């Protein structure tokens, strides 16, 4: 493909617009909309963002289009989850492709962003069900509060309300109970998602496929040993982890 830029016309411009068709119309004119969209794409791909479509930009576009044409696994969300609109499209595409590559036909998302009320409710349910979660100090404080109230046979609604208040209090001191429970603005910069460990037939292969993406900054999994994942320092093995936990830098 020849190098093209703003003001050009013809088949090459139409081909470019075909690649970018989800964002702009296809008319064969390299107009302002096409120019701005090219710059956005180049920025995303860490290319020189000059709006000129040369060999490197063509190659990157062709790879992205080929990736979009690859089969993807379905993504399903458990009932009652909050924050779907905060998820990065790139992360969802990654889940789809990694799921297909690892022979997991469906990716079951069990947890995403949580409000303080949702976080309190999840912690209560985990404790009642006997799930042992490895929390840092702020999480342990809330866990102990919930356990104490359960022993006193305090009704669930009241316990959750008390736990929610404590979570908010700790957050105001910059002490996070969970990486799921952060502000919406923070979550849009760091997506934190849990995937079902019981409904994922090939969890080790899924984790290995996800680790090919450098924006995956952490995976916590109950499966395998560190050597299973090439001793990748982004992986933490925790036998008590109730899901496959993924952190993705947007």
C-alpha positions in Angstrom: 0.0 0.0 0.0 1.3 3.5 -0.8 1.6 6.2 1.8 -1.5 8.4 2.0 -2.5 11.5 4.0 -5.1 14.1 4.5 -6.4 15.5 1.2 -5.8 12.3 -0.8 -8.6 10.4 -2.7 -9.0 7.0 -4.3 -9.0 3.3 -3.6 -6.3 3.4 -1.0 -8.3 5.9 1.0 -11.4 3.7 0.7 -9.4 0.7 1.9 -8.2 2.7 4.9 -11.8 3.8 5.7 -12.9 0.2 5.4 -10.5 -0.7 8.1 -11.8 2.2 10.2 -15.4 1.7 9.1 -16.8 1.4 12.7 -15.8 5.1 13.3 -16.1 6.9 9.9 -18.0 6.8 6.6 -16.4 5.3 3.5 -16.3 7.9 0.7 -12.8 7.7 -0.7 -11.9 11.2 0.7 -9.1 11.5 3.3 -11.0 14.2 5.2 -10.7 15.6 8.8 -12.7 12.7 10.3 -10.4 10.1 8.6 -7.3 12.1 9.6 -8.4 12.4 13.3 -9.3 8.7 13.4 -5.9 7.7 12.0 -4.2 9.8 14.7 -6.3 8.1 17.4 -5.4 4.6 16.0 -1.7 5.5 15.8 -1.7 6.8 19.4 -3.4 3.6 20.6 -0.8 1.5 18.7 2.2 3.5 20.0 3.0 4.7 16.4 4.0 8.2 15.4 0.7 10.0 15.6 1.0 12.2 12.5 -2.1 11.2 10.6 0.0 9.9 7.7 -0.7 6.3 6.7 2.6 4.7 5.8 3.9 1.1 6.0 3.9 0.8 9.8 0.3 2.1 10.1 -0.9 -0.1 7.2 0.6 -3.1 8.9 -0.9 -2.3 12.2 -4.3 -1.8 10.7 -4.1 -5.1 8.8 -3.2 -6.9 12.0 -6.1 -5.3 13.9 -8.6 -6.2 11.2 -7.3 -9.8 11.1 -7.7 -10.0 14.8 -11.3 -8.8 14.6 -12.1 -11.5 12.1 -10.8 -14.3 14.4 -13.4 -16.4 16.2 -14.1 -15.2 19.8 -15.6 -16.9 22.8 -18.9 -15.6 24.2 -18.8 -13.5 27.3 -21.6 -14.0 29.9 -22.1 -11.9 33.1 -23.6 -13.2 36.3 -26.8 -11.6 37.4 -26.6 -8.4 39.4 -23.2 -7.2 38.3 -22.5 -3.5 38.2 -20.2 -1.5 35.9 -20.4 -3.2 32.5 -20.2 0.3 30.9 -16.8 0.8 32.6 -15.1 -2.1 30.9 -12.6 -1.5 28.2 -13.6 -2.8 24.8 -10.0 -3.9 24.3 -10.2 -6.1 27.4 -13.5 -7.7 26.2 -11.9 -8.4 22.8 -8.9 -10.0 24.7 -11.2 -12.2 26.7 -13.0 -13.3 23.5 -9.8 -14.2 21.6 -8.0 -15.7 24.7 -11.1 -17.8 25.4 -11.2 -19.2 21.9 -7.4 -19.8 21.8 -7.6 -21.7 25.2 -10.7 -23.7 24.1 -13.0 -22.1 26.6 -16.1 -21.4 24.5 -17.7 -19.1 27.1 -16.1 -16.7 29.6 -18.2 -16.3 32.7 -17.6 -13.0 34.5 -18.5 -13.3 38.2 -17.3 -9.9 39.4 -16.3 -6.5 38.1 -16.6 -3.0 39.6 -18.4 -2.9 43.0 -20.0 -0.1 44.9 -19.3 -0.1 48.7 -22.8 -1.6 49.2 -22.1 -4.4 46.7 -18.6 -5.0 48.2 -20.1 -5.3 51.7 -22.8 -7.8 50.5 -20.2 -9.9 48.6 -18.0 -10.1 51.7 -20.9 -11.1 53.9 -21.9 -13.9 51.5 -18.4 -15.2 51.2 -18.1 -15.4 55.0 -21.4 -17.2 55.4 -20.4 -19.6 52.7 -17.1 -20.4 54.3 -14.9 -18.8 51.6 -11.5 -17.7 52.9 -10.4 -14.6 51.0 -6.8 -13.3 51.5 -7.4 -9.6 52.2 -4.9 -6.9 53.1 -5.4 -5.0 56.4 -8.5 -2.9 55.3 -10.3 -6.0 54.1 -9.4 -7.9 57.3 -10.9 -5.0 59.3 -14.2 -5.3 57.5 -14.1 -9.1 57.6 -13.7 -9.0 61.4 -16.6 -6.5 61.7 -18.9 -8.8 59.7 -17.8 -11.9 61.6 -18.5 -10.2 64.9 -22.0 -9.1 63.8 -22.8 -12.6 62.5 -21.9 -14.0 65.9 -24.3 -11.6 67.5 -27.0 -12.8 65.0 -27.4 -9.3 63.6 -29.7 -9.4 60.5 -27.9 -9.4 57.2 -29.2 -6.1 56.0 -27.9 -4.4 59.1 -24.5 -6.1 58.9 -24.1 -5.1 55.3 -25.0 -1.5 56.1 -22.4 -1.4 58.9 -19.8 -3.0 56.6 -20.6 -0.5 53.8 -20.1 2.4 56.2 -16.7 1.0 57.3 -15.6 0.5 53.7 -16.5 4.1 52.9 -14.6 5.3 56.0 -11.5 3.3 55.1 -11.6 4.6 51.5 -11.6 8.1 52.8 -8.4 7.2 54.5 -7.0 5.9 51.2 -7.3 2.3 52.5 -8.9 0.1 49.8 -10.8 -3.0 51.0 -10.7 -4.5 47.4 -9.4 -3.5 44.0 -12.9 -4.1 42.8 -14.2 -1.4 45.1 -12.7 1.8 43.8 -14.1 5.0 42.2 -15.6 4.7 38.6 -12.8 6.9 37.3 -10.1 4.7 38.9 -11.8 1.6 37.5 -11.8 3.0 34.0 -8.0 3.1 34.2 -7.7 -0.3 35.8 -10.3 -2.9 35.0 -10.5 -5.7 37.7 -12.5 -8.7 36.7 -13.1 -12.2 38.2 -13.9 -15.2 36.0 -15.6 -18.3 37.2 -13.1 -21.0 38.1 -15.8 -23.8 38.2 -17.2 -23.0 34.7 -13.9 -22.6 32.9 -12.8 -26.0 31.6 -9.2 -24.9 30.7 -8.3 -22.3 33.3 -4.5 -22.7 33.0 -4.6 -22.3 29.2 -6.8 -19.2 29.6 -4.4 -17.5 32.0 -1.5 -18.3 29.6 -3.3 -16.8 26.7 -4.2 -13.7 28.7 -0.6 -13.2 29.8 0.4 -12.6 26.1 -1.1 -9.2 26.6 1.3 -6.8 28.3 -1.6 -4.7 29.7 -2.6 -7.6 31.9 -0.8 -6.6 35.1 -1.9 -9.3 37.5 -3.6 -12.7 37.5 -4.5 -14.5 40.7 -5.5 -18.1 40.2 -5.9 -21.2 42.3 -4.7 -23.4 39.5 -1.2 -24.8 38.9 2.2 -23.6 40.0 4.2 -20.5 39.0 6.2 -22.7 36.6 2.9 -23.5 34.8 2.9 -19.8 33.6 6.6 -19.6 32.8 7.4 -18.1 36.2 5.7 -14.9 35.1 5.9 -12.4 38.0 2.4 -11.1 37.1 0.9 -14.4 38.3 0.0 -15.1 42.0 -1.0 -18.7 42.9 -3.6 -18.7 45.8 -5.4 -21.9 46.5 -8.1 -20.0 48.4 -8.9 -17.6 45.5 -12.6 -18.2 44.7 -12.2 -17.1 41.0 -9.6 -16.3 38.3 -8.8 -12.7 39.1 -7.5 -10.4 36.3 -6.2 -6.8 36.5 -5.9 -5.0 33.2 -4.3 -1.5 32.7 -6.5 0.5 30.3 
